Amino acid sequence: MQKPEALTEIRKTIIINAPLEKAWHAVATSEGIASWWMPNTFEPVVGKEFILHAGHFGDSPCKVTELEPYKKVGFNWGKDWHLTFELKELGDNKTEFTLIHAGWDVNKVTEFGQPHSVVRNIMDGGWEKIVKEKFPAVVEQ
């Protein structure tokens, strides 16, 4: 079992069969993000606040912190987390997509009162499915 102080970021990487431009649209537009993750009011502007509509968990406030066209989108999610979507063009209409979910702290709880250590394990499994199944299913169409 993992020691509590070892709450590392969640990192998921996949190579998709799609050009960089198509992958960029999927991570840097509201409709793109909604197509593989969840509805939102995202706008690709650093400093812009937006909402993730997280179903029965309610709405989560977010703020864009990084935007490097065709390379990276980063934003704060809720009170503790930071998400980064990174893209790398590999040629031959292939793109590497990496999702990084950081901000895990064994001494913190979510807005819903759940310990980060518990939620991190749940989210790790959820991201596995989203990144490895849902994202390519949408972007590779």
Buried (B, 14 or more C-beta within 10 A) or exposed (E): EEEEEEBEEBBBEBEBEBBBEBBBBBBBBBEBBBBBBBBBBBEBEEEBEBBBEBEEEEEBEBBBBBBEEBBBBBBBBBEBBBBBBBBBBEEEEBBBBBBBBBBBBBEBBBEEEEBBBEBBEEBBEEBEEBBEEEBBEBBEE
